[in-house]
């Protein structure tokens, strides 16, 4: 990777990924791509170049790639799961029509492309425990359908045109930097905010509902290390299961209680979020990622909880 474009650089993952890439490769070599109305600000705007990069406009993407000599694209443009169900046509336009535009530019300009998939690409018929790398994928949400299509379309461009496409199936991602934005797993971020603020947390996910989760530092490493991996070792490409921890609301609640004894939680289940959550794996088998490119997570639930509470307390007190 010499010159990198991050599409969706102001989003939930993109804002942190852009900064991490700039630390690794130098600010001048990482372009923060954004859409109108979501312009970068603060350190994100000051630490390197930025450009208007709307995936629905293939010509605009091509101009940015040519202008900055881009050889690697991180395409993070997508709607989160709950938002996608509310705006299905837009979810498809951004996630799939937009991906087609990015892959076409990558084909013409010889770029590598990372486009994340998700645990949402699975469905009720998928084995929920130690979900295999290769298994049935029959999601019943537009978010999930678009993620399966992302994997297949990326694979097709690789086999048809030789485009270097790669992706991981992200679990729920937890971060103290970017506020929740409409994902099913966002309760696992909201709960830390409530704990730090001394508020009772009302959980929208039913007791006992387990889901795969990952701390943001591990998620960033997964994306970057996959793109740095030797392509000769990659069998699956799109997309690799990556796992770190699996828990239900009661488990994360008790992990927080060890640091915040007065913290309280109640339940008020959101039917849409619960329906989506029940269609996702409890825990993925990520042995292929570990074998093909050396994936290893660093954070488990206790380690993440300790770091999240400390970092979030500093962040909220600074405001």
N, C-alpha and C positions, 0 to 999 in steps of 0.2 A: 504494500500500500504506500503510494507516494503522495497522491493528492486525492482527498476524500470529500465526498458530498454527503451530508446527512440530511435527508429529506424528512421533514417533521421534527426539526431541531428544537422547536419550542414545546414539544409535547412531553408526555409523562416519562418516557424513556429517553427520547431524543435530547432533551436539555442536559441530562447528566452524561449521556454517551458522548455528545459533542465535546464537553469539557474534558472527559477522560481521554478521548482521542487526541485532543490538542496537547494535553500533558505528555502523551506518549510520542506523538509525531511532530509536534510544533504547531503553534497557532496558525501560521500562514498556510499550512497544508490541509486544513480542515475547514470546509465551507459550511456554514449553518444555513440550511435551506428552510424557508418559511413560506406561509401563505399570507395573503393580504389580510390585515386585521390581527395577525399573530406575530408581529415583528419581534425579533429578539431585543432584550434590554439588559442593562446591567453588565455583569461580567461576560455573559454570553455574547453580547454585541461588541464588547470592547476587546475581547481576547483573540479575535480572528475575523476573516472575511465572512460576509453573509450575502445571500442572494434570494430573490423571489423564485421559489421552486415549487409550483403547484403541479401535482402529478396528473391532474386532469388536462394539463396543457403540455403535450409532448414536445412541442417546439420550444417552449420555455426551458424545459429540462435539458434539451439538446444544447441550447445556447449556453447555459450555465456550465455544462460538462465541457464544451469546447473552450469557453473563455478561461476556465481555471485548470485545464489539462487534467480533468478528473479520470482516475483509473479504477476507483472503488466507490460504490454507492451503497449507503445504508438507507434502505427505503422503509421508513417507519410510519408512513402515512396510512392511517386507519382510524375507524371509529371504535371505541371501546364497546364491550359486549351489550350492556344495557342500552346505551345510546343507539347502537346499531339496530336493535329490535324496534326502537321507536322511529328510526329513519332508515328503513331497509334499502331504498333505492340509492340514497346517498352513500350508504355503506358499500354498496356494490360499485358505484362510480369511483369512489376513492380507492377501495381495496383491490378491485379487479381491473376495471378500465384503466385506473391509474397505474397499476402494476404493469399492464401491457405496454403502456407508454414508456415506463422506465426500462423494461426489458428490451424494447425496440431500440432505444437510445444506446443501451449497453451493447447490443448486438452490433450496431453501426460504429460505435466508438471504442469497442473492445474493453469494456469495463466489467469488473466483478460486481456482483449484486448480493447483498444480504437483505432478505425480507422476512421478518419474524412470523412464525406461525404460533400456535397456542394450544393449551390443553382444551380449548374450545373446539378444536378440530375433531374431537372424539364425540361419542354419543352414548345413548342408553345401552346399546348393544355391545359396546366396547368393554372388555374386561376392566373393572375399576381398580383392582389391586395388582400392582406391578404391571401396569399396562404395557404390552409389548411395543417395541419399535414399529413392527409391521403387524397391523391388526385392522379389524373393521373400523371404518370411520363413516358414521351415518349421523351427523349432527342434525338437530331440528331447530337450530337458530340460524338467522342469516349471517350472524357473526361467524359461527362454526362453518357454515357452507362456504363462506368467502375464504376462510383459512385453509380448508381442504383444497379449494381451487388455487389458492396461492402456492401451495406445495406442488400441485400437479402442473400448473402453468410454468413454474420455475424449473421443474424437472424437464418439461418439454423443451423449453428454450435451451437448456443445457444439452440434451440429446440431439435436438434438431440443428442447432446453430453453434454449439460449443461454448455458449455463454457460461461463465463461471458463477453459477448461482448456488447459494448456501443459505440455510436457515435452521433455527432451533424452534422447538415447541415450548414457548415460555410458560411456566406456571404463573400463578398470581405473584405479582412483584410488589414488594414492600419497600417504601422509601420515606426518609424524613425530609427530603428536599422538595419533591413535587407533590402537591396536594392531590387527593383522589379526584377522579374525573369521570366516573360513570361505569366502573367495572364491577363485575360480580364479586371479585375478591377484595374490593376496596374496603370492606369492613375491617380487614386485617391491618389497614393503615389507620382508618378512623379510630379504632379502639385505642391506639397509642396516643392520638391527639387528646381523646377524652381523659385518659389516665394522667397525662402531663398537666392538663387544665383543671384536674380535680373534679371532673364531671362524671356522672353516671353514664355508662354506655348502653345504648339500646341497640341490640344486635339484630340485623335483618335476616340472618341466616339461622336455620333451625339447629338446635342443640344436637350434637353428634354428627354433623355434616362435615366430613373431612375433605380437604382439597390440597393439592400440591401448591407449595409456596416457595418463594426465593427472595433473599435480600438483594437489594439493588446492586451492591458491589459485585456479587456473584453473577448477576444477570449481565452486567457490563462486560465482565471478563469472558463469559460464555460467548457473547457476540463477537468480541475482538479476537479471542483465541481461535474460534472457528475460522474466521477470515484469514488468520495468520497460518493456519494449518496446511501441511503438505497436501495438495490436491490428490496426489497419487494414493493416499491412504483413505480417502473418502469414498465410501460405498453408497451411503444414503443421501447425502447432500441436503435434501428438502423433505421433511425437516427432522432434525435430531431431537429425541426426547432428552431433556435436561432436568435433573431433579436435585433438590437440596433438603427439603423438609416437608412433612405432611402433618396437618393438625386440624382439629375442629375448634369452634369458638371457645369451648370450655378449657381447652388446653392452653390457648393463648391467654385467656383470662387469668388462669392460675400462674402462668409464667410472669405476667405483669404484677400479680398480687404479691409475689416474692419481693418486689421492689417498692410497690405502692400498696401497703396493707389495707388502706381505707377504700381502695378502688371497688366499685360495684358495677354489675352488669345485669341487664334484664333482656328479655327477648320480645321482639315484635316483628314476626317474619314477613318479609316482602315476597309475595307469591311469584313474581317474575324472576327475582334473583334466586329464589329457592329452586325454581324449576330449572334454571340454567345450571345452578350448582350441582344438582343431582345428576345431571347428564355428563359431568366431568369426572376424570379419574380421581381416585383417592391418592394414588402414588404411581408415578411412571417408572418404568424400567429404563434407565439411561445407560445401560451397559455398552450399547453401540457407540455412544458419544465418548465414553471413557476409553474404549478400545481403539476407535478410529482417530481420535485427535486429543486424547489425554485429558478429557474433562474431569475436573474434581471441584466440588463445592467446598467452601470454607466456613460458612455460617450455618449453625443449627438454631433451633428455637431459643434456647437460653442465651446464646451468644448474640443473636440478633436483638433480642429483647433488651438486654443490657445496653447495647450500643444505640438502639433506637431511642430509648428513654433519655439517655444522656444527650445525644445529639439534638433530639427534638426539643428538649428543655432549653438548651442553649439557643436554638433557632427561634423559639417562641418568645423567650425572654428578651431577645435582641430587638424585637419589633416594638 
